[in-house]
Amino acid sequence: MDVNDTTDYQRCFACGQNNPSGLHMTFHIENDTVVSDFRPREEHQGFPGVIHGGIIATVLDEALNRASVLAEKPTWTMTGRLDVRYRRYVPYGPLLRVRASLSSQRGRMVQANGKLTLADNESMVLAEAQGTFMALTPEMLDTVMQDYPGMRAFFEGGQG
């Protein structure tokens, strides 16, 4: 299962490459971990020189959600709960790295955890998160994706 949206939709705030306001995140899998490097832009600041906590939560949410593709039965999910611990302020400027891994899967529920660090110093943990995610049902896909058949195929494991 691909971890990046390859459809023509591309409007997701976190990963949509055609969303001018978006974060434009891309992901890869490395040793059973979903990884993305991300460079915040000036407009992502809260206080001067500090990335807004909502952006940090979004980056972690997107990565943890992607960890569901690492499950024994890979699936796409929606966030049920996200707990973020902000350990340090996240500076504007340097390249950041988010890593997420699967903790468990039980029925339609997936649990994942992850951390946000400086890309060039992963021992510098800026924020951590744990989340619970719910697998999309065929009915959910019918409702949400009815106008985007390429996106539905992507979520079902095909090529968008």
C-alpha positions in Angstrom: 0.0 0.0 0.0 1.4 3.4 -1.0 1.7 5.9 1.9 1.4 9.0 -0.3 -1.8 10.3 -2.0 -1.2 9.6 -5.7 -4.7 10.8 -6.8 -5.8 14.0 -8.5 -7.6 15.2 -5.3 -4.4 16.4 -3.5 -6.3 18.8 -1.2 -5.5 17.4 2.2 -4.1 20.1 4.4 -1.3 17.9 5.6 -0.3 15.9 2.5 -2.1 17.5 -0.4 0.5 18.7 -2.9 -2.1 20.9 -4.7 -3.2 22.7 -1.5 -1.6 26.1 -1.5 -2.1 26.5 2.2 -1.1 22.9 3.0 2.0 21.4 4.6 2.9 19.3 1.5 4.1 16.3 3.5 5.4 13.2 1.8 6.1 9.9 3.6 8.2 6.8 3.2 8.6 3.6 5.2 11.8 2.9 7.0 12.3 -0.1 9.3 8.6 -0.5 10.1 8.3 3.3 10.7 6.5 5.9 8.7 8.9 8.9 8.2 8.5 12.4 6.8 10.8 15.4 6.7 9.0 18.7 6.9 10.2 22.3 6.8 7.7 24.7 8.3 7.0 27.9 6.5 6.9 31.4 7.9 3.1 31.3 8.1 3.2 28.3 10.4 4.5 30.3 13.3 2.5 31.1 16.4 4.9 33.2 18.4 7.8 34.7 16.4 10.3 32.0 15.6 8.1 29.2 17.1 5.9 26.8 15.1 2.2 26.9 16.2 1.1 23.9 18.3 -1.8 23.2 15.9 0.7 22.6 13.1 2.7 20.3 15.3 -0.4 18.3 16.2 -1.4 18.1 12.5 2.1 16.8 11.5 2.0 14.1 14.2 -1.7 13.2 13.4 -0.9 12.7 9.8 2.1 10.5 10.5 0.4 8.4 13.1 -2.6 7.9 10.8 -0.2 6.7 8.1 1.2 4.1 10.5 -2.0 2.1 10.0 -0.6 0.9 6.6 2.0 -1.1 8.7 -0.7 -3.3 10.2 -1.0 -7.0 9.5 -4.2 -5.9 7.6 -3.2 -2.5 6.2 -6.0 0.0 6.3 -6.7 3.7 6.0 -8.1 5.3 9.1 -9.7 8.4 10.7 -8.5 9.9 14.0 -10.4 8.9 17.1 -8.1 10.3 19.7 -4.8 12.2 19.6 -2.7 12.9 22.7 0.2 15.3 22.1 3.0 16.1 24.6 4.9 19.2 23.7 8.4 18.8 25.1 10.1 21.8 23.7 9.3 24.7 21.5 9.5 23.9 17.8 11.8 26.4 16.1 11.0 28.0 12.7 13.7 27.3 10.2 15.3 23.9 10.6 14.2 20.8 8.8 12.0 18.6 11.1 11.5 14.9 11.1 8.4 13.0 12.2 8.4 9.2 12.8 5.4 7.1 13.6 5.0 3.4 14.3 2.1 1.0 14.9 1.5 0.1 18.5 -1.4 -2.3 18.1 -4.4 -3.2 16.0 -7.7 -4.6 17.4 -10.6 -5.0 15.1 -11.2 -1.7 13.3 -9.1 0.2 15.9 -5.4 1.0 15.4 -3.1 2.6 17.9 0.1 4.4 16.9 2.8 6.5 18.5 5.3 9.0 17.1 7.7 11.8 17.7 8.8 15.0 16.1 12.5 15.9 16.1 15.0 18.0 14.4 16.0 16.1 11.2 19.7 16.5 11.9 19.4 15.6 15.6 16.8 13.0 16.3 17.8 12.9 19.9 16.2 16.3 20.3 12.6 15.3 20.7 10.3 18.3 20.3 6.9 16.6 20.6 5.5 13.1 21.1 2.0 11.7 20.4 -0.1 8.7 20.8 -3.3 8.1 18.9 -6.2 5.8 18.3 -7.5 5.6 14.8 -10.6 3.9 13.3 -10.5 2.0 10.0 -12.7 3.4 7.2 -15.6 1.2 6.4 -16.9 0.7 2.9 -19.9 2.8 3.8 -17.6 5.6 5.0 -15.7 5.4 1.7 -19.0 5.5 -0.2 -20.0 8.7 1.6 -16.7 10.5 1.7 -15.3 9.5 -1.7 -18.4 9.4 -3.9 -17.1 12.4 -6.1 -13.5 11.1 -6.2 -13.3 7.6 -7.7 -9.6 7.8 -8.1 -9.2 8.5 -4.4 -11.5 5.6 -3.5 -9.3 3.3 -5.5 -6.3 4.6 -3.8 -7.8 4.1 -0.3 -8.8 0.6 -1.3 -5.2 -0.2 -2.2 -5.3 0.4 -5.9 -3.6 3.1 -7.9 -5.3 6.5 -7.9 
